[in-house]
Amino acid sequence: MGIDPGTNFTGYAIIRTLGKSKKPQLVVSGVLELSKIDDPYLKLQMIFQRILQIVDTYHPDELAIESQFFGANVQSMLKLGRAQGVAIAAALQRDIPIFEYAPKKIKMSVTGSGTASKEQVAFLLGKFMELTATSQTLDETDAIAIAFCHHIQGTLPTTGGSKSKNWGDYVKNNPHSVYKGL
């Protein structure tokens, strides 16, 4: 499960891999829109409840969430941290392991560049998995990218004992990789 936390929009996505191909498939994704709610604590409650509902419905094995980044606006960082915290608390309520990824790591996993735009990330995600027409908001595709990043981290070649010297070798040595055909 991938979560893109926010107090106005929280994106979520569940992906799965089946069979030998290990190509990720999008199960469900969406956005919890909270921008019209004034009470900041009610927003946090709604994030907690919705994430818990998704967890109880789809039973994800793990939760990947975007870690906080450093910005100039301390109030924005505080609000983001609170949203992230309640999403993590919801997963922990059901004993789901948590994995955090920096925004640059997520972009790098999807596009190969840590400075890619959100639009580039969304475009390339469509090359790796079939996205539904509803997954058009950037908060939603960010959540899908976070889940995809976590998936990729589990399938990347390791430095210890890997037969792959570069991405070309990795794709050649791993014909069932999600990168095949790109």
N, C-alpha and C positions, 0 to 999 in steps of 0.2 A: 504494500500500500504506500502510495506517495501522498504527501501533504505539502501544499504551499500555503503556509499560515499567513493570516492577515486579519485585521479587525474590521475591514470593510468587505473583503472578499477572501474566502478561504477555499482554495482548490483542493480537490481530492481525486485520487485515481487508484484503481485496483487493476493490476496486470497479473497474468499467469503464464506459465510456460508448460507446454504439453509435449509429450513424445520425444523423439530423438532430435528433432530440429532445434528445440529449446528457443524457438523464436517467440518472443513475448506477444501475448494477445491482450488487448484491452478488454476488461470485463465490464467495468463501469467507471464513469468519471462525471464530475460535476463541480459546481461552485455554490458555496453557501454565501448568499448575498446578504450582507448586514449593514450596508451603507445607509439605509433609511432608519436604522435604530439609533436613538440618541444615547441610551444608557450603556456605558462601556461594560458594565458588569453583566448586563443581560446579553450582550454580544458574546462575552466569554462563556456564559452558560450555554448559549445556543451552539457555539463551536464544540464544547465538550459533549453535549447531548447528541449532536449530529455525527460526530466522529464515533462515539460509542455505538450509535445505531448502525453505522456502516460496518463497524467491526463485528457487531453481533449478527449482522445479515450475511456478510461475506467471509468471515473468519480468516483474515489474512495471517500469514505466518510471521511477517515482519512489517515494521513501519519505518519508512524512510522519510525524513523531513529536512527541509532546507534550514541550515543553521543560520544564526544571526550574522549579519555583516555590519561592519562599522560605518556609520553615516554621520553626517554633521548634525542632524536633528535628533537630539536625545529623546524627546517625547515620542517620536516615531519609532525609535528603537525599543523603547519601553513597551509601547503598545504591541509591537511585533513579538517581543519576548513573551508577553502575556498570552498572546494567541498561540504561540508555539508551545508554551507551557501547558495550557489546557488540552491541546491536541495530544501532547505526550502523555499527560495524566490519563486521558481517556484510554489510550492504548495500554498503558501500564495497569489500568483497572482490570484489563483482561490478560495480563501477563504476556504482552506482545513485546518482543525485543525492539529496541529503538536504534536507528542509525541516522546520523546527521551528516549532511553534505553541504559544503560551501557552495555558493552560487557559481563560482568559477569552475569548480569540480563538476557540477551538473552540466554546465554548458560544454565543458571539455569532453565529457562522456558522450554527449549527443552529437556535437558538431566537430570536435577536434580542436576547438578554439575556446579558451576561457573568456574571450571578449565578444563572443557572438551575441547578436541581438535576440530578443525574445521571439521575434518573427522568424529568424533563421532556425532557432531551436524547434519551433512549431513545424516549420516546413520539413526539416530533416526527420522529425519524429514520424511523419507520414510515410517516409521511405522505409522505416524500420518496422512499422506495424500499421495495421489498418485502423484509422481513426474515424469515428462517426461524425456526422455532420454537426452534432451538438457540441463537439469538442473544439469549438472555435474561439473561445475566450482565452486570453493569455494566462489567466490564473489557472484555468483548467489544464491547458497544455503544459504549464509549468509543473503542475502536480504529476502529470504523466511523465514528464522529463525526469522528475525526482525518482519516481518508481523505476523508470528505465535505467537511470544512472545506477541505482542500487542493484538492479539485475546485471548490468554490465560489470560492476565491481566484482560480482561473483563468478563471471565468466572470462575475465581478462587473464592473459597469460601472467604467471608470476615470474619474478626475477630469478628465484631459486630453481634451477633445473629446467627452465623453460626451453623448448626447442625453437622458440620464435625470437628472432632478432629485431623484428619490426612488425608493423601492422600487416604488411603484405605477406610476410611469413606466417603470421598468426592466422590470417584468413585461409591461406593454403593448408596449414596444418590442422585447421578446425573447420572442415567443410560444412558443419551444421551451425556455424556462427551466425548471429543476427546480421553481421556485416557482409555476408555472402550476397553477391549480386549487385553491390554498389560500386 
